[in-house]
């Protein structure tokens, strides 16, 4: 009798060797984090852009090139710097051979972002088309690739172009399905580069991005002067720059950077910055204030430059704890903490008026905390009991705050009513997708104090489900997704939820964690094919494609979509619309306009826009009648 082969047998044939290109395409998460479709600011297509621009920034940091030209269309990215240019003999190697690059030579790049020499190789391997061209001392060399494979033998030639490097790439649409660049994310990226490199000019899609005063300019852009309790404090040292102020919003808001990299998940330097602020305040006022009262409503930014930083992943969003500064092996924690506490205390001694304003803000936070202490305790006890049998929450297995790779993709759907919750609950991925069910329309909390979060059972349970009571550090889900019907009631609930987040947890929105779930409005099908359409335009295209009078179904609510169908809309092809705050938006004015007392201006706005939407609806109805007849 023949022996049944053991599918789990481990022998020589089990060992596989992949070349650099195959490995990157097989395990892209190791190099660029998640793939995504561009709806989240840390999706892979933005990492590809960063990897290329980071190299230009590194050249600028070394003193070469004051301008970078960037053009980004729907599918193509073009980046041209005016640095030294890649040495012509290594043009192919630096974008196609792992462990090849100048970043290993600490003399060539002292404090660069990319230290492992992998970045442009990942961009090359994950692009349908990739071109690199170096210009150096009147000579040039160009190489072109397709998915990491060299398509033609590069030959050197003469050029009258300025020294530097040109990179053009088109992300692979087979890897990044349905991808699209969101302009606001790219604008933020370019502004961050400008703020961190004072004097650098970035020409992006015809717009100039330039900063004269670094992090001071950053906080000026992110705040409204009338909402600040005192002018922005700004100081710089060797390899460190800090800016901070206090506003009137709830929570803490930080922007942190290492060697020009936006560390969106913080890390050692940000923790040290927060501790340094607390120490300076306590030392100056000679009073042991609660750390939460000192940091309540703070808006801060910190940027440091270190040799060979240790990040917790290739995407470099969190600085590890073992990095050291160049100051003779001093830890990052001590380097940052001592600088911030010392400089801030000196500043407060020199500026007693600002010190007085800061004290008033701290005392106000202390009063507010004590006022809600009693109800907060009762509310937390109720939430603890509810969590044992919380019918509102259908949780998932892995969470963002846990050290597990799957937790990075976790999401929670906030739904209205049992029917919609039921469809999502039955079709969701239980490992990474949770569901929180609303009872009905939540309270309009605009203008109310945080006391309402504890008094309102639904808000309190939602706050505990997200684990954001004490800040974003404990956030349990990477994406908080509002999933409501696309009707008047659904839109109202959507507005009420966004008001809740913007009023009490604005940093959740500003950090890019809040999204709107897009579900199809129409299903167009014949006997051979079914197409789901998210707009009138997509419906018309589907009708044209299928021809001969296909069946058209209009989805009026999430509850009408069967669980089997719903699974297709929340899987790998999920469509999400991020909730974004435009850099020119005044948060309190926006909330007041939409959610405050009814005003003639708002009435005019609603009536004007309603007429447009009604016209669309009437046109749609007429077209459906014609199609049915």
C-alpha positions in Angstrom: 0.0 0.0 0.0 1.4 3.3 -1.1 2.3 5.8 1.7 -0.1 8.8 1.8 2.0 11.9 1.3 2.2 14.2 4.3 1.1 17.7 3.3 2.9 19.1 6.3 6.2 17.3 5.5 9.2 19.5 6.1 12.2 18.8 3.9 14.6 20.3 1.4 11.8 21.0 -1.1 10.0 23.2 1.6 12.8 25.7 1.4 12.2 28.5 -1.1 14.5 31.2 -2.3 12.9 34.3 -3.8 14.7 37.1 -5.5 14.2 40.7 -4.2 11.3 41.5 -6.6 9.4 38.3 -5.9 9.8 38.8 -2.2 8.5 42.4 -2.2 5.5 41.5 -4.3 4.7 38.4 -2.2 5.1 40.2 1.1 4.5 43.9 0.4 3.4 44.5 4.0 7.0 44.0 5.2 8.1 46.9 3.0 5.2 49.4 2.7 2.7 48.4 5.4 -0.8 47.8 4.2 -1.8 48.0 0.5 -5.1 49.8 0.7 -6.9 51.8 -2.0 -5.8 55.3 -0.9 -8.7 56.1 1.5 -6.4 56.0 4.5 -3.4 58.3 4.8 -1.0 55.4 5.6 -2.1 53.3 2.6 0.6 51.9 0.4 0.3 54.3 -2.5 1.3 57.2 -0.2 4.2 55.2 1.2 5.5 54.8 -2.4 5.4 58.5 -2.9 7.2 59.1 0.4 9.9 56.6 -0.4 10.8 58.5 -3.5 10.5 62.0 -2.1 12.4 61.0 1.1 15.5 60.4 -1.1 15.2 64.0 -2.5 14.8 65.3 1.1 17.9 63.4 2.2 19.8 65.2 -0.6 18.5 68.6 0.5 19.5 67.8 4.1 23.0 67.1 3.0 23.1 70.6 1.3 22.3 69.7 -2.3 19.2 71.0 -4.1 16.8 73.6 -2.8 13.9 72.7 -5.1 11.8 69.5 -5.7 9.3 69.3 -8.6 6.5 66.8 -8.0 3.5 66.0 -10.3 0.9 63.5 -9.3 -2.1 62.5 -11.6 -4.7 59.8 -11.1 -2.1 57.0 -11.9 1.3 58.5 -12.4 3.9 60.1 -10.0 6.8 62.2 -11.3 9.5 63.5 -8.9 12.5 65.5 -9.9 15.2 66.7 -7.5 18.2 68.9 -8.1 20.7 67.1 -5.8 23.9 65.4 -6.8 22.2 62.8 -9.0 22.7 59.0 -8.6 26.2 58.0 -9.7 25.6 56.8 -13.3 27.2 53.5 -12.9 24.8 52.6 -10.1 21.5 53.8 -11.6 20.1 50.3 -12.1 21.6 48.8 -8.9 20.2 51.4 -6.4 16.6 50.7 -7.5 16.8 46.9 -8.1 19.4 45.4 -5.8 18.7 44.9 -2.1 21.5 46.0 0.2 22.7 48.5 -2.4 22.7 52.2 -1.7 24.5 55.2 -0.2 22.4 55.0 3.0 24.9 52.4 4.4 27.7 55.0 4.2 27.2 57.2 7.3 29.5 59.8 5.7 27.2 60.3 2.7 23.9 60.5 4.5 24.3 61.5 8.2 20.7 61.7 9.4 18.5 60.4 6.6 15.0 58.9 6.8 15.6 55.8 4.7 18.5 53.8 6.3 17.9 50.3 4.9 18.2 51.0 1.2 14.9 49.2 0.4 12.5 52.1 -0.3 12.9 52.7 -4.1 13.3 48.9 -4.7 9.8 48.5 -3.2 8.4 51.3 -5.4 10.0 49.6 -8.4 8.7 46.2 -7.6 5.2 47.4 -6.9 4.9 49.6 -10.0 3.4 48.7 -13.4 6.0 51.2 -14.8 9.1 52.6 -13.1 11.6 55.0 -14.6 14.8 56.4 -13.0 17.1 58.9 -14.7 20.2 60.5 -13.3 21.7 63.7 -14.4 25.3 64.3 -13.4 27.9 66.7 -14.7 26.6 66.9 -18.3 25.9 63.1 -18.5 22.7 61.2 -18.0 21.6 57.6 -17.7 18.0 56.3 -17.9 16.5 52.9 -16.8 13.0 51.6 -17.2 11.3 48.7 -15.4 8.0 46.9 -15.4 7.1 45.3 -12.0 10.7 45.4 -11.1 12.0 43.8 -14.3 14.4 45.9 -16.4 12.8 46.3 -19.8 15.7 47.8 -21.8 19.5 47.9 -21.5 20.2 51.4 -20.1 22.8 53.5 -22.0 24.5 56.7 -20.9 24.3 59.9 -22.9 24.9 63.6 -22.8 22.6 66.1 -21.2 22.3 69.8 -20.5 20.0 69.3 -17.6 20.9 70.4 -14.1 22.3 67.7 -11.8 19.7 65.6 -9.9 17.4 62.6 -10.3 14.1 62.0 -12.0 11.8 59.2 -10.9 8.5 58.3 -12.6 6.2 55.5 -11.5 2.7 54.1 -11.9 1.5 51.9 -9.0 0.5 48.4 -9.9 -3.3 48.4 -10.1 -3.3 44.6 -9.6 -1.7 45.1 -6.1 -3.4 48.4 -5.2 -7.0 47.6 -6.3 -9.3 50.5 -7.2 -6.6 52.9 -5.8 -7.1 56.7 -5.9 -5.0 59.5 -4.4 -6.8 61.9 -2.0 -5.6 65.4 -2.7 -5.9 66.4 1.0 -3.5 63.6 2.1 -1.0 64.7 -0.5 -1.2 68.3 0.5 -0.6 67.4 4.1 2.4 65.3 3.0 3.9 68.2 1.0 3.3 70.7 3.8 5.0 68.5 6.3 8.1 68.3 4.1 8.1 72.1 3.8 7.6 72.7 7.6 10.5 70.3 8.4 12.9 71.7 5.9 12.7 75.5 6.2 13.9 77.1 3.0 13.1 74.1 0.7 10.7 74.8 -2.2 8.4 72.0 -3.2 6.5 72.7 -6.5 3.6 70.2 -6.4 1.0 70.1 -9.2 1.5 73.8 -9.9 1.4 74.9 -6.2 4.4 76.2 -4.1 4.9 74.7 -0.7 7.4 76.7 1.4 8.0 77.4 5.1 10.2 80.0 6.7 9.7 79.2 10.4 9.3 75.4 10.5 7.1 73.9 13.2 5.9 77.4 14.2 4.3 77.6 10.7 2.9 74.1 11.1 1.0 75.0 14.3 -0.1 78.3 12.8 -1.7 76.3 9.9 -3.3 73.8 12.3 -4.8 76.4 14.7 -7.0 79.5 14.8 -5.5 82.4 16.7 -8.7 83.3 18.6 -8.9 79.7 20.0 -5.4 79.7 21.5 -4.9 80.5 25.2 -1.5 82.0 24.5 0.9 82.6 21.6 2.7 79.5 20.2 5.9 78.7 22.0 8.7 77.7 19.6 12.3 76.8 20.3 15.1 75.0 18.4 18.3 73.2 19.4 20.8 70.9 17.8 18.8 68.2 16.1 15.6 69.1 17.8 12.7 71.6 17.2 9.6 72.0 19.4 6.4 74.1 19.2 3.4 74.1 21.5 0.4 75.9 22.8 -3.0 75.2 24.4 -6.4 75.6 22.8 -10.0 75.1 24.0 -10.6 71.7 22.3 -10.8 68.4 24.2 -8.0 65.9 24.0 -4.3 66.3 23.1 -3.1 66.9 19.6 0.5 66.2 18.5 2.5 66.2 15.3 5.8 64.3 15.6 8.7 63.7 13.2 12.0 61.9 13.1 14.5 62.8 10.3 11.6 64.3 8.4 9.4 61.2 8.8 5.9 61.9 10.2 5.7 59.4 13.1 1.9 59.2 13.2 2.0 56.6 15.9 4.5 58.6 18.0 7.1 56.6 19.9 9.9 57.4 22.3 10.5 61.0 21.3 6.8 61.9 21.6 6.5 60.2 25.0 9.6 62.1 26.2 8.1 65.4 24.9 4.9 64.9 26.8 6.8 64.0 30.0 9.1 67.0 29.5 6.2 69.4 29.4 4.7 68.0 32.6 8.1 68.3 34.4 8.7 71.9 33.3 5.2 73.0 34.4 5.5 71.3 37.8 9.0 72.7 38.4 8.0 76.2 37.4 4.8 76.5 39.4 6.2 74.4 42.3 3.0 72.4 42.3 2.3 68.7 41.6 -0.4 69.2 39.0 -2.1 66.1 37.5 -0.4 65.3 34.2 -3.8 65.1 32.4 -4.7 68.6 33.5 -1.4 70.0 32.2 -1.7 68.3 28.8 -5.5 68.8 28.4 -6.1 70.8 25.2 -2.4 70.9 24.3 -1.4 71.3 20.6 2.3 70.4 20.1 4.8 69.5 17.5 8.3 67.9 17.8 10.9 67.1 15.2 14.2 65.4 15.9 17.2 64.3 13.8 19.2 61.3 14.9 21.7 58.9 13.3 20.4 55.5 12.5 16.9 55.8 14.0 15.2 52.5 14.9 11.6 52.4 13.7 9.2 49.7 14.6 8.3 48.9 10.9 9.5 49.7 7.3 6.7 52.4 7.1 8.5 54.3 10.0 5.4 55.5 11.8 6.6 54.8 15.3 10.1 55.4 16.7 11.5 52.5 18.7 12.8 52.8 22.3 16.4 51.9 21.7 17.4 54.8 19.4 20.1 57.1 20.7 20.9 60.7 19.9 24.4 61.6 18.6 25.2 63.3 21.9 27.5 60.7 23.2 25.1 57.8 23.4 22.4 59.7 25.3 19.0 58.0 25.0 16.3 59.6 23.0 14.1 59.8 26.1 16.7 61.8 28.1 17.8 63.9 25.1 14.2 65.1 24.3 12.9 65.1 27.9 15.7 67.2 29.3 15.7 69.7 26.3 11.9 70.3 26.5 11.7 70.6 30.3 14.7 72.9 30.5 13.8 75.2 27.6 10.1 75.4 28.5 10.9 76.3 32.2 13.3 79.0 31.0 10.7 80.4 28.6 8.0 80.6 31.3 10.4 82.5 33.6 11.1 85.0 30.7 7.4 85.3 29.8 5.3 85.7 32.9 2.1 86.8 31.0 2.2 83.5 29.0 2.9 81.6 32.2 -0.2 83.1 33.8 -2.3 82.2 30.7 -1.0 78.6 30.9 -1.8 78.4 34.6 -5.4 79.5 33.9 -5.8 76.8 31.3 -4.4 74.1 33.7 -6.7 75.3 36.5 -9.7 75.2 34.2 -8.9 71.6 33.2 -8.5 70.7 36.8 -12.0 72.2 37.7 -13.6 70.4 34.7 -12.1 67.1 35.7 -13.3 67.4 39.3 -16.8 68.4 38.2 -17.4 65.3 36.2 -15.4 62.9 38.5 -18.6 61.7 40.3 -20.7 61.0 37.2 -17.6 59.6 35.4 -17.1 57.0 38.1 -20.8 55.9 37.9 -20.8 55.9 34.1 -17.6 53.8 34.0 -19.1 51.3 36.5 -22.2 51.0 34.3 -20.1 50.6 31.2 -18.1 47.9 32.9 -21.2 45.9 33.6 -22.6 46.5 30.1 -19.3 45.3 28.6 -19.9 41.8 30.1 -23.0 41.5 27.9 -22.8 44.5 25.7 -25.5 43.9 23.1 -24.5 47.0 21.2 -21.0 45.8 20.5 -20.2 42.7 18.4 -16.4 42.7 18.9 -13.6 41.3 16.8 -10.6 39.2 17.8 -7.7 41.5 17.0 -7.3 45.2 18.0 -5.1 48.1 17.1 -3.7 48.6 20.6 -2.6 44.9 20.8 0.8 44.0 19.4 -0.5 41.8 16.6 -0.2 42.4 12.9 -3.9 41.8 12.2 -4.8 44.5 14.6 -3.4 47.1 12.3 -6.3 46.4 9.9 -9.0 46.4 12.6 -12.2 48.4 12.1 -15.5 49.0 13.8 -18.8 49.8 11.9 -21.2 52.1 13.7 -24.6 51.3 12.4 -28.2 52.4 12.8 -30.9 49.9 13.8 -30.9 46.1 14.0 -31.5 45.3 10.3 -28.3 47.0 9.1 -26.3 45.7 12.1 -27.6 42.2 11.4 -26.4 42.2 7.7 -22.9 43.5 8.7 -22.6 41.2 11.7 -23.4 38.1 9.5 -21.1 39.0 6.7 -18.1 40.6 8.6 -14.7 39.2 9.1 -14.8 38.4 12.8 -11.1 38.6 13.2 -10.8 42.3 12.4 -14.3 43.8 12.0 -16.5 44.8 14.9 -20.0 46.3 14.9 -21.5 48.8 17.3 -25.3 49.2 16.9 -27.0 52.5 17.6 -30.5 52.6 19.2 -31.7 55.5 17.1 -30.6 59.0 16.5 -27.9 60.1 18.9 -28.0 63.3 20.8 -26.8 66.5 19.1 -24.0 67.3 21.5 -22.8 70.6 19.9 -22.1 73.2 22.6 -22.4 70.7 25.4 -19.6 69.8 27.8 -17.9 66.4 28.1 -20.2 65.7 31.0 -22.7 64.6 28.4 -20.4 61.8 27.2 -20.8 60.1 30.6 -24.5 61.0 31.2 -25.5 59.7 27.8 -25.4 55.9 28.0 -24.9 55.4 24.2 -22.0 57.9 24.0 -20.4 56.4 27.1 -20.6 52.8 25.7 -19.2 54.0 22.3 -16.3 55.8 24.1 -15.5 52.6 26.0 -15.8 50.4 22.9 -13.2 52.6 21.1 -11.2 52.9 24.4 -10.5 56.6 23.8 -11.5 58.1 27.1 -7.9 58.8 28.1 -6.6 59.6 24.6 -5.7 57.9 21.4 -3.0 55.7 22.8 -5.5 53.0 23.6 -7.6 53.2 20.4 -8.8 49.7 19.7 -9.6 50.0 16.0 -7.6 51.6 13.2 -10.8 52.6 11.3 -14.0 53.9 12.9 -16.6 53.6 10.1 -19.9 55.3 10.2 -22.3 53.0 8.3 -25.7 54.6 7.8 -28.4 54.6 5.1 -28.0 57.1 2.3 -31.3 58.7 3.1 -32.3 61.8 5.1 -32.3 60.0 8.4 -29.1 58.2 7.7 -27.4 61.5 6.8 -28.7 63.1 10.0 -27.3 60.3 12.1 -24.0 60.6 10.2 -23.8 64.3 11.1 -24.7 63.7 14.7 -21.9 61.1 15.0 -19.3 63.4 13.3 -20.4 66.2 15.7 -19.7 63.9 18.6 -16.2 63.0 17.4 -15.3 66.5 16.4 -16.6 68.0 19.6 -15.0 65.6 22.1 -12.4 63.6 20.2 -11.2 65.9 17.4 -7.8 64.1 17.4 -9.5 60.9 16.3 -10.7 62.7 13.1 -7.4 64.7 12.6 -5.4 61.5 12.8 -7.4 60.0 9.9 -9.3 57.3 11.8 -12.9 58.2 10.9 -14.6 57.1 7.7 -17.9 56.9 6.0 -18.9 53.5 4.5 -20.0 53.8 0.9 -22.5 51.1 -0.2 -23.9 50.6 -3.7 -27.0 52.6 -4.7 -27.9 50.3 -7.6 -27.5 46.7 -8.6 -27.5 46.2 -12.4 -27.6 42.6 -13.7 -28.5 40.2 -16.4 -28.3 36.4 -16.4 -24.5 36.4 -16.9 -23.2 39.3 -14.8 -24.0 41.5 -11.8 -22.6 45.0 -11.4 -22.9 47.1 -8.2 -23.0 50.8 -8.8 -22.2 53.6 -6.3 -23.4 56.5 -8.4 -25.8 57.4 -11.2 -22.8 57.6 -13.6 -21.7 54.1 -12.7 -25.2 52.9 -13.2 -25.4 54.4 -16.6 -22.1 52.7 -17.5 -23.3 49.4 -16.2 -26.5 49.6 -18.3 -24.5 50.4 -21.4 -22.1 47.5 -20.7 -24.8 44.8 -20.1 -27.2 46.1 -22.7 -30.7 44.7 -23.6 -32.6 46.0 -20.6 -30.8 44.6 -17.6 -32.6 44.3 -14.2 -32.0 47.4 -12.1 -32.5 47.4 -8.3 -32.3 50.6 -6.2 -31.0 50.0 -2.6 -32.9 52.3 -0.3 -31.2 51.1 3.0 -28.5 48.9 4.3 -31.1 46.5 5.8 -32.3 45.7 2.2 -28.9 44.2 1.2 -28.6 40.5 2.0 -25.7 39.4 4.2 -24.2 37.5 1.3 -24.2 40.6 -0.8 -23.0 42.8 2.0 -19.9 40.7 2.4 -18.8 41.9 -1.0 -18.9 45.5 0.1 -16.9 45.3 3.3 -14.2 42.9 2.1 -11.1 43.7 0.1 -13.2 45.9 -2.2 -14.6 48.1 0.6 -15.1 51.7 -0.4 -14.5 54.2 2.4 -14.7 58.0 2.3 -12.4 59.6 4.9 -13.7 62.3 7.1 -11.3 65.1 6.5 -10.8 68.6 7.9 -9.5 71.0 5.3 -6.5 73.0 6.4 -8.5 76.2 6.1 -11.5 74.8 8.0 -12.4 76.5 11.3 -13.7 73.6 13.4 -15.9 75.5 15.8 -17.4 77.6 13.0 -18.1 74.5 10.9 -19.9 72.8 13.9 -21.8 76.0 14.7 -23.0 76.4 11.1 -24.2 72.8 10.6 -25.2 71.8 14.2 -25.8 75.1 16.0 -29.0 77.1 16.1 -30.9 77.4 12.9 -29.8 80.5 11.0 -30.9 82.2 7.7 -27.5 81.4 6.2 -27.9 77.7 6.9 -31.5 77.7 5.7 -30.3 79.2 2.4 -27.5 76.7 2.1 -29.8 73.7 2.7 -32.5 74.9 0.4 -30.0 75.7 -2.4 -28.3 72.3 -2.1 -31.5 70.4 -1.7 -32.8 71.7 -5.0 -29.8 70.3 -6.7 -30.2 66.9 -5.1 -34.0 66.8 -5.8 -33.2 67.5 -9.5 -30.9 64.5 -9.5 -33.5 62.3 -7.9 -36.2 63.4 -10.3 -33.9 62.7 -13.3 -33.0 59.3 -11.9 -36.7 58.5 -11.4 -37.5 59.5 -15.0 -34.7 57.4 -16.4 -35.8 54.3 -14.3 -39.4 54.7 -15.7 -38.1 54.8 -19.2 -35.8 51.8 -18.6 -38.7 49.8 -17.0 -41.1 50.6 -19.9 
